[in-house]
Amino acid sequence: MKAPDYEGKERDLENQQEQLEQYERYLKAESISPEGFDRIVDAAVGYASKDISFSELEEMYNQLTK
């Protein structure tokens, strides 16, 4: 999103959107609390915008779903 334009950027953004939507469906299926879901969504947005790493996203998910 913040990255400069490059060939294939649009497809990369579409792939990220797809992955986030799949992740959202998965989280909803896991029936975590609404607050936990919101925190994970915030973390997923942070990952998509490259503010946090995948391992940080994964750690947040693991903490909130145990």
N, C-alpha and C positions, 0 to 999 in steps of 0.2 A: 504494500500500500504506500509506504513512504519511499520505496526504492525507485531509482530512476527508471525510465522506460527502457525496455529491452524486448527483443523479439521473443514472443511466447509469454510475456508478462500477463496478458489477459487470460490465457489458459491456466497459468499458475494460480491466478486469483480465483478462477472458477473452481479449480481443484481444491483450494483451501476452503472455499465456501462449501463445497460438497462434503469435505471431511468434517467441517464444523457441524453441518446439519446432521450427518450420521452420528457424530458424537453426542449431539443434543438428543436425538432419538434414543440412543443407548442410555443416556443418563436418565431420561424420563422413564424408561423401562425399568431402571434400577430402583425407582421410587425413593429417592433420597429426599430430605426435607427441602422445602422451598428455599430456605436460606442457603443451604448447602448447594443446591442447584444454581442459585444466583452467583455464589462465589466461584463455582466451577466455570460458569459461563464467562464471568469476568476474567478468569484466568485463561480461558480459551481465546478470548478476544486479545488479551495480552500476548499470548503466543502468536496469534495471527499477525499482530502488528510488530512482532519481534521484540516486545518489551520484556518477555520472559522466555526461558528455554523450554524445550519439550520436557526435560527432566523435572523442571519446576512445575509445569502443568500436571505431569504425572504424579508428582508428590502431593500436590493439592488434591487431586482426585482420590488418591489412596487414603489420605487423611480423612476426607469427608465421606467416604463410602464404607469405612470399616465399622 
